[in-house]
Structure formats: structure tokens, C-alpha cells
């Protein structure tokens, strides 16, 4: 199985017209408590990854969240891969070997506990 990577062209010249979308989505993420997921959907090569990268690197996002993680996935991704990657990048104490032996549900629970700890300020 070949994993297709996303490619982001962060060239500011190619970003014309998307600033309004970035600001709108950043606003949703930092101001709306009920927003848990923001999906960016569309056909290939229209700037989804570039838009997401600008949101990810936005100063308000960096100041609002304790941690942010960029995970590149392909159309054939697994949730287990996503959970492992997020855990590895967010956790200062992680055991990659142990986590690779965990089930998807165990990884999800561990990630949930880690995020709850960070949210409460004890982590």
C-alpha cells in the first residue's frame, strides 16, 4: 500500500483570497466552545492543505491551544496511525513500542486522557 502525502505550497503569492477563510476558521476554533472538528473538503489542488497549514501556523491558534499536531494522511489512512502519531507528538512521555501494540480503542482512550489532562492544566 503506497501512502500518498499531501503537498503544501506555502508561497504567499499563491494564497490570495484565502485570508478571509483562514480568519473565519481560526475564529471558529478559538471562539466557539461547541466546535470540536472543522473539515476542509474539496477537489484536489484547490488549496485545502495550504489553507489548513495557514490555520495551523496562525498566531491565534498557537496562543489558544496547548499543543497542535500536523498529521499527514492518505486516502488509505487508519485511525490507529492517526492516534499513534498524535500521541507521539503531544506526549513528552511516550513509549512508541508499547503504543504500537495497543488496540485502536486503547490508543483513543490514552489520547483522550492526555487531552483531558492538558485541558485541566495538570499535564
Steps between C-alpha positions, in 0.01 A plus 500: 500500500653829391432797728428819307632806679346842490702783354467852627623798306535768766594763245312815606441602136286190451295579809302794359133495596528239775575739787129545570452121520799466735366769731151347500627152587745630761207688656294180515784312666589756767163660574242223470506256792259265323721462190705180532583426138544715193505317168663643190364315197528545127648378176872448463739792453263777613704595808359290787842413641624857458192630681545246780871582532427872535242427770744264676773768500269790593611695808153485661502119471847474655395727788164331560596130505754325721609283211432463132592202283528473123430148374529421129268224394412334173170368376597162649572626853410313817371658818763302690776676302341840571462433875859371528639800313307751712603324823865492395503870419298627798636282776833572663491146642409254232606147434470442127560126534225462760261722306552302180370194687187679624162461337332792328260534797789500751683767301186710477446474877863590571476801269172608663662481847804696379280773350284518815816538710625780274157668506487496881852644517650206690705368210 
